[in-house]
Amino acid sequence: MRLAIISDIHGNLEALRSVLGRIDESRCDEIWCLGDIVGYGADPSACIELVRERCSLVVAGNHDTAATRDQIPPGYNSLARQALLWTKARLSSDEVTWLRSLPVTALRFSCLACHGSLRQRDAYVDSDREARINLELMQAQYPEASIFLCGHTHVKAWAARETRWKSFSSGTAFDWPEQGPILVNPGSTGQPRDGTPRASWALFDLETRRCELKTASYEIGLAQEKIVKGGLPIWLAERLDTGT
């Protein structure tokens, strides 16, 4: 079984299309999305449509949930709040219903998918301590799971029981022990924050126990142009150049 994992698309249609093209070349059996399909970018509806069409498993991200509420929850900075209000005004009732239907976690093939942390839904798994906490929680709450897949940080990373949390700014590959457990973050497809502007995704081969953290170039200028023309904050366009 070969799985392609994407996360944190954030309305960036150009990045999503590029990554899906690379996934098609890799002969994957399924594509999973770890949430945050919308927010920040200028194409929330088109990204929702593609994810619904191409992904066999999707979990809810915090931006997906916030964009469907009557009021934006506290905790979002001013740029994120502006983008969420912009997104809310453009989602159809069917899209809102679908986003609301997404589960917070999903378990298949011994893989547990979640957008953020098992400890606290919107917490970041961004350190060795948080990785170990989440691996312990997974083993306690989902004893049949051996792989924890999460996003939210927009940074490619992985950790295992005997391997400290590691983050990456470019692609890498690793093998994991048969017994597990491991934690993997595929990075962000639509708004990377690991210092590279390239779109990120991960390729899992569950039979050989090998994971490849991959990147793909895309038309950043077009994504930026849409953000500016759409009336979203200009900094949301500018940050795509640097991956920060």
C-alpha positions in Angstrom: 0.0 0.0 0.0 1.4 3.3 -1.1 -0.1 6.5 0.5 0.4 10.1 -0.5 -0.1 12.5 2.4 -0.9 16.2 1.9 -1.7 18.9 4.5 -2.3 22.6 5.0 -3.3 23.5 1.4 -4.8 26.8 2.6 -6.6 27.7 -0.6 -3.4 27.5 -2.8 -4.7 25.9 -6.0 -1.5 26.2 -7.9 0.5 24.3 -5.2 -2.2 21.6 -4.9 -2.4 21.0 -8.6 1.4 20.7 -8.8 1.6 18.2 -5.9 -1.3 16.1 -7.3 0.6 15.9 -10.5 3.7 14.6 -8.7 1.5 12.1 -6.8 0.0 10.8 -10.0 3.6 10.1 -11.3 4.3 8.1 -8.1 1.6 5.5 -8.6 -0.1 5.9 -5.2 -3.0 3.7 -4.1 -4.6 6.5 -2.0 -4.3 10.2 -1.2 -4.9 11.4 2.4 -5.4 15.0 3.5 -4.6 16.1 7.0 -6.7 19.3 6.9 -6.6 23.1 6.5 -7.8 23.0 3.0 -9.0 26.6 3.3 -7.7 29.8 4.8 -5.0 32.3 3.6 -5.2 31.5 -0.1 -7.5 32.7 -2.9 -9.1 29.5 -4.1 -10.8 27.8 -1.2 -13.7 26.4 -3.3 -11.5 25.0 -6.0 -9.2 23.3 -3.4 -12.2 21.8 -1.6 -13.5 20.4 -5.0 -10.1 18.8 -5.8 -9.7 17.3 -2.3 -13.2 15.9 -2.4 -12.5 14.4 -5.8 -9.0 13.0 -5.2 -8.6 12.2 -1.5 -10.0 9.0 0.1 -9.4 10.2 3.6 -9.7 13.8 4.9 -9.6 15.1 8.5 -10.6 18.6 9.6 -8.1 21.3 10.2 -8.6 24.3 12.5 -9.1 26.7 9.6 -11.6 24.3 8.0 -13.6 24.3 11.2 -13.3 28.0 11.9 -14.5 28.9 8.4 -17.8 27.2 9.0 -18.6 28.9 12.3 -20.9 31.9 12.8 -18.1 33.7 14.6 -14.4 33.2 14.1 -13.1 31.6 17.3 -10.5 33.5 19.4 -6.8 32.7 19.0 -6.3 33.7 15.4 -4.0 36.6 14.5 -5.4 39.5 12.5 -4.2 38.2 9.1 -5.6 34.7 9.7 -8.9 36.3 10.9 -9.2 38.5 7.8 -8.5 35.5 5.6 -11.1 33.4 7.4 -13.8 36.1 7.1 -12.9 36.4 3.4 -13.1 32.6 3.0 -16.4 32.3 4.9 -18.1 34.8 2.5 -17.2 32.7 -0.5 -18.0 29.1 0.7 -21.2 27.6 -0.6 -23.7 25.9 1.8 -22.7 22.5 0.4 -19.0 23.2 1.1 -19.7 24.4 4.6 -21.7 21.2 5.2 -18.9 19.0 3.9 -16.3 20.8 6.0 -18.4 20.4 9.1 -18.7 16.6 8.4 -15.0 16.0 8.5 -13.7 13.9 11.4 -11.0 15.2 13.8 -9.1 11.9 13.6 -9.3 8.9 11.3 -7.7 5.5 11.6 -6.9 3.2 8.6 -4.1 0.7 7.9 -2.6 1.2 11.4 -2.2 4.9 10.5 -3.8 7.6 12.7 -4.5 10.8 10.9 -5.0 14.1 12.7 -4.5 17.8 11.9 -2.8 18.9 15.1 -2.0 17.3 18.4 -3.8 14.5 20.2 -3.1 16.3 23.5 -4.9 19.5 22.4 -6.5 19.8 19.0 -4.9 23.2 18.0 -1.5 22.5 19.7 1.6 22.2 17.6 3.7 19.1 17.5 7.0 20.9 17.0 9.4 19.5 19.5 10.8 16.2 20.8 8.7 16.5 23.9 5.4 17.1 22.0 6.3 14.2 19.6 6.8 11.8 22.5 3.6 12.9 24.2 1.6 12.3 21.1 3.2 8.9 20.4 2.4 7.9 23.9 -1.2 9.2 23.6 -1.6 7.3 20.3 -0.5 4.0 21.8 -2.8 4.5 24.8 -5.9 5.7 22.9 -5.4 3.8 19.6 -3.4 0.6 20.4 -3.9 -0.7 16.9 -2.1 2.3 15.4 1.6 2.5 14.8 1.9 5.6 12.6 0.7 9.1 13.6 0.2 11.5 10.8 -0.2 15.2 11.6 0.1 18.6 10.0 -0.6 22.1 11.4 3.0 23.3 11.8 3.7 23.7 8.1 7.1 22.1 8.6 8.2 18.6 7.4 9.3 16.4 10.3 9.3 12.9 11.8 10.1 11.2 15.1 10.2 7.6 16.4 10.4 6.0 19.8 14.2 6.0 19.6 14.6 8.9 17.2 14.3 12.5 18.3 12.0 14.9 16.5 13.6 16.1 13.3 12.5 18.9 10.9 13.5 19.3 7.3 13.6 22.2 4.8 14.0 19.9 1.8 13.0 16.4 0.9 14.4 13.3 2.7 13.7 9.6 3.0 13.8 7.3 5.9 12.9 3.7 7.0 11.2 3.0 10.2 11.3 -0.1 12.5 8.6 -2.7 12.0 7.3 -2.3 15.6 6.9 1.5 15.4 5.5 3.8 16.6 6.5 6.8 14.4 5.1 10.3 13.9 5.3 12.1 10.5 4.4 15.6 9.4 4.4 16.0 5.6 4.8 19.8 5.8 2.5 22.2 4.0 1.3 21.9 0.5 0.1 25.5 0.2 2.0 27.6 2.7 5.3 26.1 3.8 7.1 27.6 6.8 10.3 25.7 6.7 12.3 28.2 4.7 11.6 26.8 1.3 8.8 28.0 -1.0 8.3 24.6 -2.6 5.0 22.7 -1.9 5.4 19.7 0.4 3.9 16.2 0.6 4.9 12.8 1.8 4.9 9.3 0.2 4.5 6.2 2.4 5.1 2.7 1.4 3.5 0.6 4.2 4.9 -2.7 2.9 8.6 -1.6 2.8 8.2 0.8 5.7 9.7 3.7 3.8 8.7 7.3 3.9 9.8 10.0 1.5 9.2 13.7 2.4 8.9 15.4 -1.0 8.7 18.9 -2.4 7.3 20.3 -5.7 7.7 23.7 -7.4 4.6 25.5 -8.5 3.5 28.8 -10.0 4.0 31.0 -7.0 3.5 34.2 -8.9 0.0 33.2 -10.1 -1.0 32.2 -6.5 0.3 35.6 -5.3 -1.5 37.5 -8.0 -4.8 35.9 -7.0 -4.3 36.7 -3.4 -3.7 40.4 -4.1 -6.5 40.7 -6.7 -8.9 39.0 -4.3 -8.3 41.7 -1.7 -6.6 39.5 0.8 -3.7 40.9 2.9 -0.6 41.4 0.7 1.7 39.7 3.2 -0.1 36.4 2.6 1.2 36.6 -0.9 4.7 37.9 0.0 5.3 35.0 2.4 5.0 32.4 -0.3 8.3 33.6 -1.8 10.3 32.7 1.3 8.4 29.8 2.8 8.1 31.5 6.2 
